[in-house]
Amino acid sequence: MNVPRQLTIAEAIREALAEEMERDSSVFLIGEDIGTQGGWGGPFTVTLGLAERFGHERVRDTPISEAAIIGAAVGAAMNGMRPVAEVQYADFLFVGMDQIVNQMAKMRYMSAGQLTMPLVLRAPTGATGRGAQHAQSPEAYFLHTPGIKVVTPSNPHDAKGLLKSCIRDDNPVMFFEHKLLYGSSGARSEKGAIDATGEVPDGDYTVPIGKAEVKKRGDDLTIVANLLMVHEALGAAEDLEDGGISAEVIDIRTLAPMDTQTILDSVDRTGNLVIVEEDTKSGGWGAEVAARVAELGIDYLDGPIVRVATPDVPIPAVPVLERSVIPSREVIISAVRDLLA
């Protein structure tokens, strides 16, 4: 019987990894400091205790080389293993772009399906006071790369269920986790983190890749968001409700493949669309959502599509400046009221 418990996202991901490693001996973990004795279990405690449980052959610490981590995972996946690779910050994915874009994404296609690429690449994303090289939200880069699935869970239930689906998939998946949503696991907590603890069933279940979820029903407009911005959008929707505005909130959950139909169905009912993302505005995943709705559902709209995003600037290191550029509940509320004015 799958009895729900209250878990943090870090705990839910750790549980998914452990259950998949128990289920399938070809699943292994690779990354920096993920199995160090006396360590945190990676940068955000996700792999805490897994090396002791499964051994260092299956929880493999690496040198500080993202290109080597991703390259080794690609080779292992091509040879029948199911690696789950971790980089410490999503910003560091750029060090391994050749391995990701030219190798990981294309090998199954180039081999005409003779090779599979069952690889999950986990990456902590989002701004947390660490400055321009440790605070980016680069999900949209990989939305532009055919052959890669891009997953962005906002809560523990989805984090566990989606990760299990990703590990079982024969295609490469980028799995982004927001640093402020992990929750404290006793060893480390992030300043500014929000309580994203939620119900997670005990035992095996999966959440389908490529399916968005309506988190709140509404009639006056649709808000589409992911990761931390789902929580900001839900908070904004709650405040807007007090002012007589009924907002529907959709957690897009998967950027590639993108669930366009759920968004179109919602906009068809509400007539208005606001897209909220932490990434910079130009070329973000929100632009792709806007383009699809404009192409396929322009007649549904009663007003312009509005995008709420970080301005096109590097993330500042000074906390007060960082807070000034990252979208907030207040900024979302202001955008909605301007749209509906």
C-alpha positions as CSV (number, residue, x, y, z in Angstrom):
1,M,0.0,0.0,0.0
2,N,1.5,3.4,-1.0
3,V,1.0,5.5,2.1
4,P,1.8,9.2,1.6
5,R,4.5,10.7,3.8
6,Q,5.8,14.3,4.1
7,L,9.2,14.5,2.4
8,T,11.4,17.3,1.1
9,I,12.4,17.3,-2.6
10,A,16.0,16.2,-1.6
11,E,14.6,13.3,0.3
12,A,12.1,12.4,-2.5
13,I,14.9,12.4,-5.1
14,R,17.2,10.3,-2.8
15,E,14.4,7.8,-2.3
16,A,13.8,7.6,-6.1
17,L,17.5,6.9,-6.7
18,A,17.7,4.3,-4.0
19,E,14.5,2.5,-5.2
20,E,15.8,2.5,-8.8
21,M,19.2,1.2,-7.8
22,E,17.5,-1.6,-5.9
23,R,15.2,-2.4,-8.8
24,D,17.9,-2.3,-11.6
25,S,21.6,-3.2,-11.0
26,S,22.5,-1.2,-14.2
27,V,21.6,2.1,-12.4
28,F,24.6,3.9,-10.9
29,L,25.4,7.4,-9.8
30,I,28.4,9.5,-10.9
31,G,29.5,13.0,-9.8
32,E,31.6,15.2,-7.6
33,D,31.5,14.5,-3.8
34,I,28.4,12.4,-4.1
35,G,29.8,9.5,-2.0
36,T,32.6,11.2,0.0
37,Q,32.8,9.6,3.5
38,G,31.6,12.2,6.0
39,G,30.5,14.5,3.2
40,W,27.1,16.1,2.6
41,G,26.0,13.7,-0.1
42,G,26.6,16.0,-3.1
43,P,26.2,19.8,-2.8
44,F,22.6,19.6,-1.6
45,T,22.5,16.3,0.4
46,V,20.6,14.4,-2.3
47,T,22.9,11.3,-2.3
48,L,23.5,11.3,1.5
49,G,24.0,7.7,2.7
50,L,23.8,6.0,-0.8
51,A,27.5,5.2,-1.0
52,E,27.3,3.4,2.3
53,R,24.2,1.5,1.1
54,F,25.2,0.6,-2.4
55,G,29.0,0.9,-2.4
56,H,31.4,3.1,-4.2
57,E,31.2,1.1,-7.4
58,R,27.7,2.3,-7.9
59,V,28.1,5.8,-6.2
60,R,31.2,7.0,-8.0
61,D,33.0,10.1,-7.0
62,T,34.9,11.9,-9.7
63,P,37.5,14.6,-10.2
64,I,36.3,18.2,-10.7
65,S,35.6,17.8,-14.4
66,E,32.1,18.1,-15.8
67,A,33.3,17.1,-19.2
68,A,34.6,13.9,-17.8
69,I,31.5,13.2,-15.7
70,I,29.1,13.6,-18.6
71,G,31.5,11.9,-21.1
72,A,31.9,8.9,-18.8
73,A,28.1,8.7,-18.3
74,V,27.5,8.8,-22.1
75,G,29.9,5.9,-22.6
76,A,28.3,3.9,-19.9
77,A,24.8,4.5,-21.3
78,M,26.0,3.4,-24.8
79,N,27.2,0.2,-23.2
80,G,24.0,-0.8,-21.4
81,M,24.3,1.0,-18.1
82,R,21.8,3.5,-16.8
83,P,23.9,6.3,-15.3
84,V,22.5,9.2,-13.2
85,A,25.1,11.9,-13.5
86,E,25.2,15.0,-11.3
87,V,26.9,18.4,-11.8
88,Q,27.1,20.6,-8.7
89,Y,25.6,23.6,-10.4
90,A,23.6,23.9,-13.6
91,D,26.0,26.6,-14.7
92,F,28.7,24.0,-15.0
93,L,26.8,22.1,-17.7
94,F,28.4,24.5,-20.1
95,V,31.8,22.9,-19.5
96,G,30.4,19.7,-20.9
97,M,28.4,21.1,-23.8
98,D,30.1,19.0,-26.5
99,Q,29.3,15.9,-24.5
100,I,25.7,16.9,-24.0
101,V,24.8,18.5,-27.4
102,N,27.0,16.5,-29.8
103,Q,27.2,13.1,-28.1
104,M,24.5,12.5,-25.5
105,A,21.7,14.1,-27.6
106,K,22.6,12.6,-31.0
107,M,24.0,9.1,-30.5
108,R,20.7,7.3,-30.6
109,Y,19.7,9.1,-33.8
110,M,23.1,8.7,-35.5
111,S,23.1,4.9,-34.8
112,A,19.6,4.5,-36.2
113,G,18.4,3.3,-32.9
114,Q,21.1,0.6,-32.5
115,L,22.3,2.5,-29.5
116,T,20.2,3.7,-26.6
117,M,21.1,6.6,-24.3
118,P,19.4,5.9,-20.9
119,L,21.2,8.7,-19.1
120,V,19.8,11.2,-16.6
121,L,21.8,14.4,-16.0
122,R,20.8,16.1,-12.7
123,A,21.6,19.8,-12.2
124,P,20.7,22.2,-9.4
125,T,19.4,25.4,-10.9
126,G,18.3,28.9,-9.9
127,A,19.5,32.0,-8.0
128,T,20.6,31.6,-4.4
129,G,23.0,34.5,-3.7
130,R,26.0,33.0,-5.4
131,G,26.5,35.4,-8.2
132,A,26.6,35.2,-12.0
133,Q,28.4,31.9,-12.4
134,H,26.4,29.9,-9.9
135,A,22.9,31.2,-10.3
136,Q,21.7,30.7,-13.8
137,S,18.6,28.9,-15.0
138,P,19.8,27.4,-18.3
139,E,16.9,25.0,-19.0
140,A,16.1,26.7,-22.3
141,Y,19.5,26.0,-23.8
142,F,18.6,22.3,-23.9
143,L,15.0,22.8,-25.0
144,H,16.7,23.9,-28.3
145,T,18.6,20.5,-28.5
146,P,16.7,17.7,-30.3
147,G,17.1,14.4,-28.7
148,I,17.1,15.6,-25.1
149,K,14.1,15.5,-22.7
150,V,14.0,18.4,-20.2
151,V,12.3,17.9,-16.8
152,T,11.7,20.5,-14.1
153,P,9.8,19.3,-11.0
154,S,8.4,21.8,-8.5
155,N,7.4,19.4,-5.6
156,P,8.5,16.2,-3.9
157,H,5.8,14.0,-5.4
158,D,6.7,14.9,-8.9
159,A,10.4,14.9,-8.2
160,K,10.3,11.2,-7.2
161,G,7.8,10.1,-9.8
162,L,9.4,12.0,-12.7
163,L,12.9,10.9,-11.8
164,K,11.8,7.2,-11.8
165,S,10.3,7.8,-15.3
166,C,13.5,9.5,-16.5
167,I,15.8,6.7,-15.2
168,R,13.6,4.1,-17.0
169,D,13.6,6.0,-20.3
170,D,15.9,5.0,-23.1
171,N,16.6,8.6,-24.1
172,P,18.8,11.2,-22.4
173,V,17.1,13.5,-19.8
174,M,18.2,16.7,-18.3
175,F,16.6,16.8,-14.8
176,F,16.7,20.3,-13.2
177,E,16.2,20.8,-9.5
178,H,15.8,24.3,-7.9
179,K,18.2,24.9,-5.0
180,L,15.6,26.8,-3.0
181,L,13.2,23.8,-3.2
182,Y,15.4,21.1,-1.8
183,G,14.5,21.6,1.8
184,S,16.8,21.1,4.8
185,S,17.9,17.5,5.3
186,G,19.7,18.2,8.5
187,A,23.2,18.7,6.9
188,R,22.6,21.8,4.9
189,S,19.9,24.3,4.2
190,E,19.8,27.2,1.7
191,K,19.3,30.8,2.9
192,G,16.0,31.9,1.4
193,A,14.7,28.4,0.8
194,I,11.0,27.8,0.9
195,D,9.1,24.9,2.5
196,A,8.3,22.7,-0.5
197,T,7.7,19.6,1.7
198,G,4.8,17.5,0.3
199,E,3.1,14.2,0.3
200,V,5.0,11.4,-1.4
201,P,3.7,7.8,-1.6
202,D,5.8,5.1,0.0
203,G,6.9,2.7,-2.7
204,D,7.0,2.6,-6.5
205,Y,5.1,5.0,-8.7
206,T,5.9,7.1,-11.8
207,V,4.8,10.5,-13.1
208,P,4.7,10.7,-17.0
209,I,7.2,12.7,-18.8
210,G,5.6,15.3,-21.1
211,K,2.5,16.0,-19.1
212,A,1.7,19.4,-17.4
213,E,-0.4,19.7,-14.3
214,V,-3.1,22.2,-13.4
215,K,-2.2,23.1,-9.8
216,K,-5.1,25.6,-9.4
217,R,-8.3,26.1,-11.3
218,G,-9.3,29.6,-12.4
219,D,-11.4,31.5,-14.9
220,D,-9.9,34.9,-15.7
221,L,-6.4,34.0,-16.8
222,T,-3.8,31.2,-17.1
223,I,-0.4,31.4,-15.4
224,V,2.2,28.9,-16.7
225,A,5.3,28.4,-14.5
226,N,7.9,25.9,-13.5
227,L,10.2,25.1,-10.5
228,L,10.3,27.8,-7.9
229,M,8.1,30.1,-10.0
230,V,5.2,27.6,-9.5
231,H,5.2,28.5,-5.8
232,E,5.4,32.2,-6.6
233,A,2.6,31.9,-9.0
234,L,0.4,30.0,-6.6
235,G,1.1,32.7,-3.9
236,A,0.2,35.4,-6.4
237,A,-3.0,33.6,-7.5
238,E,-4.1,33.3,-3.8
239,D,-3.6,37.1,-3.4
240,L,-5.3,37.9,-6.6
241,E,-8.3,35.8,-5.5
242,D,-8.8,38.2,-2.6
243,G,-9.1,41.0,-5.2
244,G,-11.7,39.1,-7.3
245,I,-9.3,37.8,-10.0
246,S,-9.4,34.0,-10.6
247,A,-6.1,32.7,-11.9
248,E,-5.5,29.2,-13.2
249,V,-1.9,28.0,-12.5
250,I,-0.2,25.3,-14.6
251,D,3.0,23.6,-13.6
252,I,4.5,22.8,-17.0
253,R,6.8,20.2,-15.3
254,T,8.4,19.0,-18.6
255,L,9.8,21.5,-21.1
256,A,10.7,18.9,-23.7
257,P,8.4,17.3,-24.7
258,M,6.1,20.2,-24.0
259,D,2.5,19.6,-23.1
260,T,1.1,22.3,-25.4
261,Q,-2.5,21.0,-25.3
262,T,-3.0,21.4,-21.6
263,I,-1.9,25.1,-22.0
264,L,-4.2,25.6,-25.0
265,D,-7.2,24.1,-23.3
266,S,-6.7,26.4,-20.3
267,V,-6.2,29.6,-22.4
268,D,-9.3,28.6,-24.5
269,R,-11.3,28.9,-21.2
270,T,-9.6,31.9,-19.6
271,G,-8.7,34.0,-22.6
272,N,-5.5,35.3,-21.1
273,L,-1.9,34.0,-20.6
274,V,0.9,35.0,-18.3
275,I,4.1,32.9,-18.4
276,V,6.5,33.0,-15.4
277,E,10.1,31.8,-15.5
278,E,13.3,32.5,-13.6
279,D,15.4,32.4,-16.7
280,T,16.3,35.6,-18.7
281,K,13.4,36.8,-20.9
282,S,15.0,36.7,-24.4
283,G,15.0,33.1,-25.8
284,G,13.6,31.6,-22.6
285,W,11.3,28.6,-22.6
286,G,8.4,31.1,-22.1
287,A,9.1,32.4,-25.6
288,E,8.4,28.9,-26.9
289,V,5.1,28.7,-25.0
290,A,4.1,32.1,-26.3
291,A,5.0,31.1,-29.9
292,R,3.0,27.9,-29.7
293,V,-0.1,29.6,-28.2
294,A,0.2,32.4,-30.9
295,E,0.4,29.8,-33.7
296,L,-2.3,27.4,-32.4
297,G,-4.6,29.4,-30.2
298,I,-4.4,33.1,-31.2
299,D,-8.2,33.2,-31.4
300,Y,-8.5,32.1,-27.8
301,L,-6.7,35.3,-26.5
302,D,-8.5,38.4,-25.3
303,G,-5.3,40.3,-24.7
304,P,-1.5,40.1,-25.3
305,I,0.6,37.2,-24.0
306,V,2.6,38.4,-21.0
307,R,6.0,37.0,-20.0
308,V,7.4,37.6,-16.5
309,A,11.1,36.7,-16.4
310,T,14.5,37.9,-15.2
311,P,15.8,40.9,-17.2
312,D,18.5,40.2,-19.7
313,V,21.4,40.7,-17.2
314,P,23.8,38.4,-15.4
315,I,22.5,37.5,-12.0
316,P,24.0,40.0,-9.5
317,A,26.0,38.8,-6.5
318,V,24.6,41.3,-4.1
319,P,21.5,39.7,-2.5
320,V,19.3,42.9,-2.7
321,L,20.1,43.2,-6.4
322,E,19.5,39.5,-7.0
323,R,16.0,39.9,-5.4
324,S,15.3,42.9,-7.6
325,V,15.7,40.9,-10.8
326,I,14.2,37.5,-10.0
327,P,10.4,37.4,-10.5
328,S,8.4,37.5,-7.3
329,R,4.8,37.2,-6.2
330,E,4.5,40.9,-6.3
331,V,5.8,41.2,-9.8
332,I,3.4,38.5,-11.0
333,I,0.5,40.2,-9.4
334,S,1.4,43.6,-11.0
335,A,1.7,41.9,-14.5
336,V,-1.7,40.2,-14.1
337,R,-3.4,43.5,-13.0
338,D,-1.8,45.4,-15.9
339,L,-3.0,42.7,-18.3
340,L,-6.6,42.7,-17.1
341,A,-6.9,46.5,-16.6
